[in-house]
Amino acid sequence: MYVIRIHFTADDLARVRFAPRPSPVPELHAALLMLGLPREELLFARWRSRLLRNLPSTAEPLADLAPTGVAPAFLDVLGETPEEGYALIREAAAEEIRTGIEQLYGRRPPPPWIRALHRGDAASWRTLGRAQRAAYEAVLAPVWHQVQDLHRAEFTRHAVAVAERGLGAALTGLAPGSRLRDGVWEWPLPDAPGVREVGLGGRGLILRPTFHWRRGPLLQDRPGRPVALAYPAGQGLPLVPDTGGAPVDPLTGVLGRTRLALLRSLDQARTTTGLARRIGVSNATASAHASALRAAGLITTTRTGRSVCHTRTALAELLLTNGAADA
């Protein structure tokens, strides 16, 4: 069990605040981290495939900055617009950039353009700027208005929680299984064994929901600045762009039309043959899609004699309910 322990002083408890607006740069980095997790389940597979097809080659250098799936600390900036975030990255001290690169690559030599960043090489910084702008336009810009709407809803939810139950209860409500005791917020995570101690030391804490990341919290802990904690929020579904036309079920872009139709057809238990007839596909196609949905935990299958019967799980019911509310 991996545990994050955040230590508050009395001053820190008075300096906990919720980011009033989303920050494009860290949200982009969260999306890119999800893009690099090929073991994610079915719900993110189509999202990942679509983005990888649309990601321009000018964004490829960003992969050099996260060779192990972890980005260097000097990229951990906030800012309310992409350009403000890029400017904050550009202002990072040369020693901070050097340290981040050395931590990423260890004894391996980094690509020349990365090695030149801490020297202020103009061409290297242009490469990074082009890559970040290209990635933003492909990954985040099409869904940014959704991120803003979700952030407003999360901001309101947190404000109500603080008013009704107090700061301690609101904090632990953000992280199921966490607890605040004796000025220490403990957040257990199903990861490699270990403990990460974070001392706020009077700097305060900024809470920021992220709508692309599904794992544990992402911490920005830079000297002399408030610690920023990004926690997974939203419905756990990848954000897909609006079509601009007639309302479309938001799960269509996640599961695909056939699998979504199959899932919706399970308003009652059905056999593979019954599903195939219901959605107008062959038995083999229905069986293949049912297998994928079963692997994602969205249906269960039981066998009786020579026939099999499929039913929706509680998770599928929840997804379909949320999807209908958002359509």
C-alpha positions as CSV (number, residue, x, y, z in Angstrom):
1,M,0.0,0.0,0.0
2,Y,1.3,3.4,-1.0
3,V,0.3,6.3,1.3
4,I,0.6,10.1,0.8
5,R,0.7,12.0,4.0
6,I,0.2,15.8,3.8
7,H,1.2,17.6,7.0
8,F,-0.8,20.8,7.9
9,T,0.2,23.5,10.2
10,A,-2.5,25.8,11.7
11,D,-1.6,28.4,9.1
12,D,-2.0,25.8,6.3
13,L,-5.6,25.0,7.4
14,A,-6.4,28.6,6.9
15,R,-4.7,28.6,3.5
16,V,-6.5,25.7,1.9
17,R,-8.2,27.0,-1.2
18,F,-10.0,25.6,-4.3
19,A,-8.7,26.7,-7.7
20,P,-11.5,29.0,-9.0
21,R,-10.9,28.0,-12.6
22,P,-9.2,25.1,-14.4
23,S,-5.6,25.4,-15.5
24,P,-5.0,24.2,-19.1
25,V,-1.4,23.2,-18.9
26,P,-1.7,20.7,-16.0
27,E,-5.0,19.4,-17.4
28,L,-3.2,18.8,-20.7
29,H,-0.4,16.9,-18.9
30,A,-2.9,14.8,-17.1
31,A,-4.5,13.9,-20.4
32,L,-1.2,13.0,-21.9
33,L,-0.3,10.8,-19.0
34,M,-3.6,8.9,-19.5
35,L,-2.7,8.7,-23.2
36,G,0.5,6.9,-22.2
37,L,-1.3,4.2,-20.1
38,P,-2.0,1.4,-22.6
39,R,-3.3,-0.9,-19.9
40,E,-6.3,1.2,-19.2
41,E,-9.6,-0.5,-19.6
42,L,-12.1,-0.5,-22.5
43,L,-13.6,2.9,-21.5
44,F,-10.4,4.7,-22.6
45,A,-9.4,2.6,-25.5
46,R,-11.4,4.4,-28.2
47,W,-10.5,7.8,-26.7
48,R,-6.8,6.9,-26.8
49,S,-7.0,5.5,-30.4
50,R,-8.8,8.7,-31.6
51,L,-6.2,11.0,-30.0
52,L,-3.2,9.1,-31.2
53,R,-4.6,9.3,-34.8
54,N,-5.2,13.1,-34.4
55,L,-2.0,14.0,-32.5
56,P,0.3,15.9,-35.0
57,S,3.9,15.1,-35.3
58,T,4.9,18.5,-33.9
59,A,3.6,17.2,-30.5
60,E,5.9,14.2,-30.4
61,P,8.8,15.9,-28.6
62,L,6.7,15.9,-25.4
63,A,7.3,12.2,-25.2
64,D,11.0,12.9,-24.6
65,L,10.0,14.9,-21.5
66,A,8.3,11.9,-19.9
67,P,10.3,8.8,-20.9
68,T,9.1,6.9,-17.8
69,G,5.6,8.3,-17.8
70,V,6.5,11.1,-15.3
71,A,7.0,14.7,-16.3
72,P,9.7,16.9,-14.7
73,A,8.7,19.3,-11.9
74,F,9.4,22.4,-13.9
75,L,6.4,21.7,-16.1
76,D,4.2,21.8,-12.9
77,V,2.6,25.2,-13.4
78,L,-0.9,26.6,-13.1
79,G,-2.1,29.6,-15.1
80,E,-5.6,30.3,-16.3
81,T,-4.7,30.2,-20.1
82,P,-2.4,28.0,-22.1
83,E,-0.1,31.0,-22.9
84,E,0.1,31.9,-19.2
85,G,1.1,28.4,-18.4
86,Y,3.7,28.2,-21.1
87,A,5.2,31.5,-19.9
88,L,5.4,30.2,-16.3
89,I,7.3,27.1,-17.6
90,R,9.7,29.4,-19.6
91,E,10.4,31.3,-16.4
92,A,11.7,28.2,-14.6
93,A,15.3,28.6,-13.2
94,A,18.0,26.9,-15.2
95,E,19.0,24.8,-12.1
96,E,15.5,23.6,-11.7
97,I,15.3,22.5,-15.3
98,R,18.7,20.8,-15.1
99,T,17.6,18.9,-11.9
100,G,14.4,17.7,-13.5
101,I,16.2,16.4,-16.6
102,E,18.8,14.6,-14.5
103,Q,16.1,12.9,-12.5
104,L,14.3,11.8,-15.6
105,Y,17.2,10.4,-17.5
106,G,19.6,9.4,-14.7
107,R,22.7,8.0,-16.4
108,R,21.2,8.0,-19.9
109,P,21.9,10.9,-22.1
110,P,18.8,13.0,-22.9
111,P,18.0,14.1,-26.5
112,P,20.1,17.1,-27.4
113,W,17.2,19.5,-27.6
114,I,16.2,18.6,-24.0
115,R,19.8,18.9,-22.8
116,A,19.9,22.5,-24.2
117,L,16.7,23.7,-22.4
118,H,18.5,24.7,-19.2
119,R,21.0,26.7,-21.2
120,G,18.1,28.8,-22.5
121,D,18.6,27.6,-26.1
122,A,16.0,29.4,-28.2
123,A,15.5,26.6,-30.7
124,S,14.9,24.1,-27.9
125,W,12.3,26.3,-26.3
126,R,10.6,26.8,-29.6
127,T,10.5,23.0,-30.0
128,L,8.8,22.7,-26.6
129,G,6.4,25.6,-27.3
130,R,5.3,24.1,-30.6
131,A,4.8,20.7,-29.1
132,Q,2.7,22.0,-26.2
133,R,0.5,24.1,-28.5
134,A,0.0,21.3,-31.0
135,A,-0.9,18.9,-28.2
136,Y,-3.3,21.3,-26.6
137,E,-5.2,22.0,-29.9
138,A,-5.5,18.2,-30.6
139,V,-6.2,16.9,-27.1
140,L,-7.7,19.6,-24.9
141,A,-9.1,22.5,-27.0
142,P,-12.0,20.4,-28.4
143,V,-13.3,19.6,-24.9
144,W,-12.1,22.7,-22.9
145,H,-15.6,24.1,-22.5
146,Q,-16.6,20.8,-21.0
147,V,-13.7,21.0,-18.6
148,Q,-14.8,24.5,-17.6
149,D,-18.4,23.4,-16.9
150,L,-17.3,20.4,-14.9
151,H,-14.9,22.5,-12.9
152,R,-17.7,25.0,-12.0
153,A,-19.9,22.1,-10.8
154,E,-17.0,20.6,-8.8
155,F,-16.2,24.1,-7.3
156,T,-19.8,24.4,-6.2
157,R,-20.0,20.9,-4.8
158,H,-16.8,21.5,-2.7
159,A,-18.1,24.9,-1.4
160,V,-21.3,23.4,-0.3
161,A,-19.4,20.5,1.4
162,V,-17.2,22.9,3.4
163,A,-20.2,25.0,4.4
164,E,-22.3,22.0,5.5
165,R,-19.7,19.6,7.0
166,G,-16.5,21.6,7.5
167,L,-13.1,21.6,5.8
168,G,-11.9,18.3,7.2
169,A,-14.9,16.4,6.0
170,A,-14.7,18.1,2.6
171,L,-11.1,17.1,2.2
172,T,-11.7,13.5,3.0
173,G,-14.7,13.5,0.7
174,L,-12.4,14.2,-2.2
175,A,-10.4,11.0,-1.6
176,P,-12.4,7.9,-0.6
177,G,-10.6,6.0,2.1
178,S,-8.5,9.0,3.2
179,R,-8.6,10.5,6.7
180,L,-7.5,13.7,8.4
181,R,-6.1,13.2,11.9
182,D,-3.8,15.3,14.1
183,G,-3.1,17.7,11.2
184,V,-2.1,15.0,8.8
185,W,-4.2,14.0,5.7
186,E,-3.5,10.4,4.9
187,W,-4.4,9.2,1.4
188,P,-3.8,5.4,0.9
189,L,-3.4,4.2,-2.7
190,P,-3.3,0.8,-4.3
191,D,0.3,1.1,-5.6
192,A,3.8,0.0,-4.8
193,P,4.6,0.0,-1.1
194,G,5.9,3.2,0.4
195,V,5.0,6.5,2.0
196,R,5.4,10.0,0.6
197,E,5.6,12.8,3.2
198,V,4.6,16.3,2.1
199,G,5.1,19.1,4.6
200,L,3.2,22.2,3.7
201,G,5.1,24.3,6.2
202,G,2.8,27.3,6.1
203,R,2.7,27.4,2.2
204,G,-1.0,26.3,2.1
205,L,-2.7,23.9,-0.3
206,I,-4.5,24.5,-3.7
207,L,-7.1,21.9,-4.6
208,R,-7.7,21.3,-8.3
209,P,-9.9,18.7,-9.9
210,T,-8.7,17.0,-13.0
211,F,-11.1,15.4,-15.5
212,H,-8.7,13.3,-17.5
213,W,-6.6,11.5,-14.8
214,R,-8.1,8.4,-13.1
215,R,-5.3,7.3,-10.8
216,G,-4.1,8.8,-7.5
217,P,-3.5,12.5,-6.8
218,L,-1.0,14.5,-8.7
219,L,1.1,16.7,-6.5
220,Q,3.0,19.9,-7.5
221,D,5.4,20.6,-4.6
222,R,7.8,23.4,-5.6
223,P,9.9,25.4,-3.1
224,G,8.4,28.6,-1.9
225,R,5.0,28.0,-3.5
226,P,1.7,26.5,-2.3
227,V,1.4,22.8,-2.8
228,A,-1.1,22.1,-5.6
229,L,-3.0,18.8,-5.4
230,A,-4.9,17.6,-8.5
231,Y,-7.4,14.9,-7.7
232,P,-9.5,12.8,-10.1
233,A,-13.0,14.2,-10.5
234,G,-15.9,13.8,-12.8
235,Q,-17.5,10.5,-13.9
236,G,-14.4,8.7,-14.7
237,L,-15.2,8.8,-18.4
238,P,-13.0,10.3,-21.1
239,L,-14.2,13.6,-22.4
240,V,-15.3,13.5,-26.1
241,P,-16.0,16.6,-28.2
242,D,-19.6,17.7,-28.9
243,T,-20.8,17.0,-32.4
244,G,-22.4,20.5,-32.8
245,G,-25.5,18.8,-34.2
246,A,-28.3,16.8,-32.6
247,P,-27.7,15.6,-29.1
248,V,-25.6,12.4,-29.0
249,D,-25.2,10.0,-26.1
250,P,-21.8,10.8,-24.6
251,L,-21.0,7.1,-24.2
252,T,-21.1,6.7,-28.0
253,G,-17.6,8.1,-28.4
254,V,-16.4,5.9,-25.6
255,L,-17.9,2.5,-26.3
256,G,-18.9,2.8,-30.0
257,R,-22.4,2.6,-31.4
258,T,-22.6,-1.2,-31.5
259,R,-21.4,-1.9,-28.0
260,L,-23.5,0.9,-26.6
261,A,-26.6,-0.5,-28.5
262,L,-25.8,-3.9,-27.1
263,L,-25.5,-2.6,-23.5
264,R,-28.7,-0.6,-23.8
265,S,-30.5,-3.8,-25.2
266,L,-29.8,-5.5,-21.9
267,D,-32.8,-3.9,-20.2
268,Q,-33.5,-7.5,-19.4
269,A,-31.3,-10.6,-19.5
270,R,-30.8,-11.8,-23.1
271,T,-28.9,-14.6,-24.8
272,T,-26.3,-13.9,-27.4
273,T,-28.7,-14.8,-30.2
274,G,-31.3,-12.5,-28.7
275,L,-28.8,-9.7,-28.5
276,A,-27.8,-10.3,-32.1
277,R,-31.3,-10.1,-33.3
278,R,-32.1,-7.1,-31.2
279,I,-29.2,-4.9,-32.6
280,G,-29.1,-6.5,-36.1
281,V,-25.7,-8.1,-36.1
282,S,-24.4,-11.7,-36.4
283,N,-24.1,-14.0,-33.4
284,A,-20.3,-13.9,-33.7
285,T,-20.3,-10.1,-33.7
286,A,-22.6,-9.9,-30.7
287,S,-20.5,-12.5,-28.8
288,A,-17.2,-10.5,-29.5
289,H,-18.7,-7.3,-28.3
290,A,-20.2,-9.0,-25.2
291,S,-16.8,-10.4,-24.4
292,A,-15.2,-6.9,-24.5
293,L,-18.0,-5.4,-22.3
294,R,-17.6,-8.3,-19.9
295,A,-13.9,-7.7,-19.6
296,A,-14.6,-4.1,-18.8
297,G,-16.9,-5.1,-16.0
298,L,-20.1,-3.8,-17.7
299,I,-21.9,-7.2,-18.2
300,T,-21.9,-10.6,-16.6
301,T,-22.5,-13.8,-18.4
302,T,-24.0,-17.1,-17.1
303,R,-24.3,-20.4,-18.9
304,T,-27.3,-22.7,-18.7
305,G,-26.9,-25.8,-20.7
306,R,-25.9,-24.9,-24.2
307,S,-27.0,-21.3,-24.0
308,V,-25.5,-18.2,-22.3
309,C,-27.3,-15.3,-20.8
310,H,-26.0,-11.7,-20.4
311,T,-27.0,-9.1,-17.9
312,R,-25.8,-5.5,-17.1
313,T,-23.7,-4.9,-14.0
314,A,-24.3,-2.1,-11.5
315,L,-21.4,-0.2,-13.1
316,A,-23.2,-0.3,-16.4
317,E,-26.4,0.9,-14.9
318,L,-24.6,3.8,-13.4
319,L,-22.8,4.7,-16.6
320,L,-26.1,4.5,-18.6
321,T,-27.9,6.7,-16.1
322,N,-25.2,9.3,-16.1
323,G,-24.9,9.2,-19.8
324,A,-28.7,9.8,-20.2
325,A,-28.5,12.8,-17.8
326,D,-25.7,14.4,-19.9
327,A,-27.1,13.8,-23.3
